[in-house]
C-alpha cells in the first residue's frame, strides 16, 4: 500500500459561523439587503463585547422550510457557504456578523452572479446614509389608511 506524503499546505478560507439562536435574532434588527438569491443581514458586534470593532467576521446560514425539503435546503446552504468563503475574506468588515438567508433561486442561480450579488450587498449594507438618517419606512405610507371621517 502506498503512503501518501504530507498534504499540501492549504490556507483555510472558512469564515467562522454563528451557532446560537440569539446571535441570529440580534441580526434581524440590523441592516439588510435583498437579492434574487438570498437576503443578507448585517450587524456590528455588540458594543459591550471585546470584539466590537476588530473581532472576527462571523456568518450564519439559514434556509426556511418553505424553500424545500432537507436535501434542497442543504444544497442551498452549501452554495451560500462557498460564496461566502470566496467573498467575505476581502469584502466583509471586521467586527461584524452576517446572516445569509437562502431563497429558492439560490439553488439554480449562476455562481458568478451570486458572488457579484454578495459583493454588492456587502457594499450596500456598509454604505453610510446621508446625514446619518435612518430609513423611516416606505415612501407614501407614513399614515395607516383611516376609515370615513366624521
The 8 nearest C-alpha neighbors of each residue, nearest first, counted from 0:
[[1, 2, 3, 4, 5, 6, 7, 8],
 [0, 2, 3, 4, 5, 6, 7, 8],
 [3, 1, 4, 0, 5, 6, 7, 8],
 [2, 4, 1, 5, 6, 0, 7, 8],
 [3, 5, 6, 2, 7, 1, 8, 0],
 [6, 4, 7, 3, 8, 2, 9, 1],
 [5, 7, 8, 4, 3, 9, 2, 10],
 [6, 8, 9, 5, 4, 10, 3, 11],
 [7, 9, 6, 10, 5, 11, 4, 12],
 [10, 8, 7, 11, 6, 12, 13, 5],
 [9, 11, 12, 8, 13, 7, 6, 84],
 [10, 12, 13, 9, 14, 8, 84, 15],
 [11, 13, 84, 10, 14, 88, 85, 9],
 [14, 12, 84, 11, 15, 83, 80, 16],
 [13, 15, 84, 57, 16, 12, 58, 56],
 [16, 14, 57, 13, 58, 56, 17, 55],
 [17, 15, 58, 57, 59, 18, 14, 60],
 [16, 18, 59, 58, 57, 19, 22, 15],
 [19, 17, 16, 20, 59, 22, 23, 21],
 [20, 18, 22, 21, 17, 23, 24, 59],
 [19, 21, 23, 22, 24, 18, 17, 25],
 [20, 22, 24, 23, 19, 25, 26, 18],
 [23, 21, 25, 20, 19, 24, 17, 26],
 [24, 22, 20, 21, 26, 25, 27, 19],
 [23, 25, 21, 27, 26, 22, 20, 28],
 [26, 24, 22, 23, 27, 21, 28, 29],
 [25, 27, 29, 28, 24, 23, 42, 41],
 [26, 28, 24, 25, 29, 40, 23, 30],
 [27, 29, 26, 25, 30, 24, 42, 40],
 [30, 28, 42, 26, 27, 41, 40, 31],
 [29, 31, 41, 40, 124, 42, 28, 32],
 [32, 30, 40, 39, 41, 124, 29, 33],
 [31, 33, 39, 38, 120, 124, 40, 34],
 [34, 32, 38, 37, 39, 31, 35, 120],
 [33, 35, 36, 37, 38, 116, 32, 120],
 [34, 36, 37, 104, 33, 102, 105, 38],
 [37, 35, 105, 104, 102, 34, 101, 113],
 [38, 36, 101, 102, 34, 100, 35, 33],
 [37, 39, 33, 100, 99, 32, 34, 40],
 [38, 40, 99, 32, 31, 98, 33, 37],
 [41, 39, 31, 98, 97, 30, 26, 29],
 [42, 40, 97, 30, 29, 96, 26, 31],
 [43, 41, 29, 96, 95, 26, 30, 44],
 [42, 44, 95, 94, 96, 45, 51, 41],
 [43, 45, 51, 95, 94, 46, 50, 96],
 [46, 44, 47, 48, 51, 43, 50, 42],
 [45, 47, 51, 48, 44, 49, 43, 50],
 [46, 48, 45, 49, 51, 44, 50, 52],
 [49, 47, 50, 46, 51, 45, 44, 52],
 [48, 50, 51, 47, 54, 46, 52, 53],
 [51, 49, 54, 48, 53, 52, 94, 44],
 [52, 50, 44, 46, 94, 48, 49, 45],
 [53, 51, 94, 50, 54, 93, 44, 43],
 [52, 54, 94, 93, 50, 51, 55, 49],
 [55, 53, 50, 94, 93, 52, 51, 56],
 [54, 56, 93, 94, 57, 53, 50, 95],
 [55, 57, 93, 95, 96, 94, 54, 58],
 [58, 56, 96, 15, 16, 17, 55, 14],
 [57, 59, 97, 16, 98, 17, 96, 15],
 [60, 58, 98, 17, 16, 99, 97, 61],
 [61, 59, 99, 98, 100, 76, 58, 62],
 [60, 62, 100, 101, 99, 63, 59, 76],
 [61, 63, 101, 100, 72, 64, 66, 102],
 [62, 64, 65, 66, 61, 72, 101, 67],
 [63, 65, 66, 67, 68, 62, 72, 69],
 [64, 66, 63, 67, 68, 62, 103, 72],
 [67, 65, 64, 103, 63, 102, 72, 62],
 [68, 66, 65, 71, 64, 72, 69, 103],
 [67, 69, 71, 70, 72, 64, 66, 65],
 [70, 68, 72, 71, 73, 67, 64, 74],
 [71, 69, 73, 72, 68, 74, 67, 75],
 [70, 72, 74, 73, 69, 68, 67, 75],
 [73, 71, 69, 75, 74, 70, 62, 67],
 [74, 72, 76, 70, 75, 71, 69, 77],
 [75, 73, 77, 71, 76, 72, 70, 78],
 [74, 76, 78, 72, 106, 73, 77, 105],
 [77, 75, 79, 73, 78, 74, 80, 72],
 [78, 76, 80, 74, 75, 79, 73, 81],
 [77, 79, 75, 81, 80, 76, 74, 82],
 [80, 78, 76, 82, 77, 81, 83, 75],
 [79, 81, 77, 83, 78, 82, 76, 84],
 [82, 80, 84, 78, 83, 79, 85, 77],
 [81, 83, 79, 85, 84, 80, 114, 86],
 [82, 84, 80, 86, 87, 85, 81, 79],
 [83, 85, 81, 82, 13, 86, 12, 87],
 [84, 86, 82, 83, 87, 81, 88, 12],
 [87, 85, 83, 84, 88, 89, 90, 82],
 [86, 88, 91, 90, 83, 89, 84, 85],
 [89, 87, 86, 90, 91, 84, 85, 12],
 [88, 90, 87, 86, 91, 85, 92, 118],
 [91, 89, 87, 88, 86, 92, 118, 121],
 [92, 90, 87, 89, 88, 93, 121, 56],
 [91, 93, 95, 94, 90, 56, 125, 87],
 [94, 92, 53, 56, 95, 55, 54, 91],
 [93, 95, 54, 52, 53, 51, 44, 55],
 [96, 94, 43, 56, 44, 93, 42, 92],
 [97, 95, 57, 42, 58, 41, 56, 43],
 [96, 98, 41, 58, 40, 59, 57, 42],
 [97, 99, 59, 40, 58, 60, 39, 100],
 [98, 100, 39, 60, 38, 101, 59, 37],
 [101, 99, 61, 38, 37, 62, 60, 98],
 [102, 100, 37, 62, 99, 61, 105, 36],
 [101, 103, 37, 36, 104, 105, 66, 100],
 [102, 104, 105, 66, 106, 101, 36, 75],
 [105, 103, 36, 106, 102, 107, 108, 35],
 [106, 104, 36, 108, 103, 107, 102, 75],
 [105, 107, 104, 75, 103, 108, 74, 71],
 [108, 106, 105, 104, 109, 103, 110, 75],
 [109, 107, 105, 104, 106, 110, 113, 36],
 [108, 110, 112, 111, 113, 107, 105, 114],
 [109, 111, 113, 112, 108, 114, 82, 78],
 [112, 110, 114, 113, 109, 115, 116, 108],
 [113, 111, 115, 109, 114, 110, 116, 108],
 [112, 114, 116, 110, 115, 111, 117, 109],
 [115, 113, 111, 117, 116, 112, 82, 118],
 [114, 116, 112, 118, 113, 117, 111, 119],
 [117, 115, 113, 119, 114, 118, 120, 112],
 [118, 116, 120, 114, 119, 115, 121, 113],
 [117, 119, 115, 121, 116, 120, 114, 122],
 [120, 118, 122, 116, 117, 121, 123, 115],
 [119, 121, 117, 123, 122, 118, 32, 116],
 [122, 120, 118, 124, 123, 119, 117, 125],
 [123, 121, 119, 125, 120, 124, 126, 118],
 [122, 124, 120, 126, 125, 121, 119, 32],
 [125, 123, 121, 126, 122, 30, 120, 31],
 [124, 126, 123, 122, 121, 127, 30, 92],
 [127, 125, 123, 124, 122, 128, 121, 129],
 [128, 126, 125, 129, 131, 124, 130, 123],
 [127, 129, 131, 132, 130, 126, 133, 134],
 [128, 130, 131, 132, 127, 133, 126, 134],
 [131, 129, 132, 128, 127, 133, 134, 126],
 [132, 130, 128, 129, 133, 127, 134, 126],
 [133, 131, 130, 128, 129, 134, 135, 127],
 [134, 132, 135, 131, 128, 129, 130, 136],
 [133, 135, 136, 132, 137, 128, 131, 138],
 [136, 134, 133, 137, 141, 138, 132, 140],
 [137, 135, 134, 138, 140, 141, 139, 133],
 [136, 138, 140, 139, 135, 141, 134, 142],
 [139, 137, 140, 136, 141, 135, 134, 142],
 [140, 138, 141, 137, 142, 136, 143, 135],
 [141, 139, 138, 142, 137, 143, 136, 144],
 [140, 142, 139, 143, 138, 136, 137, 135],
 [143, 141, 140, 144, 139, 145, 138, 136],
 [142, 144, 145, 140, 141, 146, 139, 137],
 [145, 143, 142, 146, 140, 141, 147, 139],
 [144, 146, 143, 147, 148, 142, 149, 141],
 [147, 145, 148, 144, 149, 143, 142, 140],
 [148, 146, 149, 145, 144, 143, 142, 140],
 [147, 149, 146, 145, 144, 143, 142, 141],
 [148, 147, 146, 145, 144, 143, 142, 141]]
